[in-house]
Amino acid sequence: RELDDGKIEGMKNPIQQVDRHHMIVSSLLSGIVDEKDIHDIICLSYDTCRINGIENSTVPVVKSDLLNRYILDTTSGKTYTNEDIEKIISAIERHRL
């Protein structure tokens, strides 16, 4: 991202964190959600960030202003029932800090 003084600040590659989060979510929702329905994403919130090398990423990278559109466009083909959704919420809530 570009700082106020015009300098460019980089960031660490978040793939390792994404992989860890995927393992945790997959474990929490095991038996409730199919593994293929858990989608990884890197979302960048800085308005001034520039993304270099996006074509090399194994995980989709989007800016925060496009996150809603990305989510709406990403489907697994499965429709979850209200009961399934309540189970998902309950599993996540039990592990919130």
N, C-alpha and C positions, 0 to 999 in steps of 0.2 A: 504494500500500500504506500501511497505517497503521504509523507508527513507534512506538517504545516510549513516547515522550512524548505520544502522541495526535495528532500532526501527520500530515497526509496528504502522501505523496510520490508524484508522478506519474512517468511514464516516457515516453520518446520512442516515437513510433509505429514499430513494427518492420517495417512493410510493405516498406520499401526493402531491409532486410536479407533478408527472406523472398524477395523477387524476385531478389536477387543469389544467394542459396543455390540457388534453383530453376534459374537459368541454369547454375550450376556443376555441380549434380547431373545436369542434363539433358545437359550436355556430356560429363561423365565416363561416363555410361551410354548414350550415343548408340550405337545399333545393338544394344544389349543389352535395353533396357527401352523400351517405348512411352511417348511423352511423356504420354499420358493416365493412365499408371500412376504418375506422380510427383505426390504430393499435398502441397500446402502446408498448414502448420498453425502457429499461434502457441500455444505452451504456456507458461502462467504458473505459476511454482513457489511463489510466496509464498502461504502459507495465508490470510493476512489481506487479500489483494488484492481489490479490487472492480473489476469491469469495467463501465465506462460506455460506451455507444454501440456495444455489440457488434452490434447490428442493422445498423450501417452498415459493418461490416467485410466486405471481399471475400474474406477468408481465415478459415476456421474458427478460433475461439479457445476453448481449453479450459484448465481448471486441471489441474495435474499429476496429481491423484488420479483424474481421469477419462480420462487419456491412453490407458491400456491399453484401456478400453472403446471409445474413439473409434477406435483402430487396428483392433480386432477387428470393429467395425461398418462399417469403410470397406473396400470391396472394389472391384476393377476388373473382375471377371469373368474375368480371365486367371489361369491357374495356371502358375507358373514351375517348370520342372524343376530337379532337383538340379544339373544342368550349368549352367543359367541362373543359379542362385543362386551357384554357385562363380565364374562370370564376373563377377557383380555385386560379390561380396566382393573378388575380385582387382582389379577396376578401382578400387574405393574404397581398398584397401590400398596400391596403387601411388602414390596421391596424398596419403596421410596425412602430416602433418608430425610 
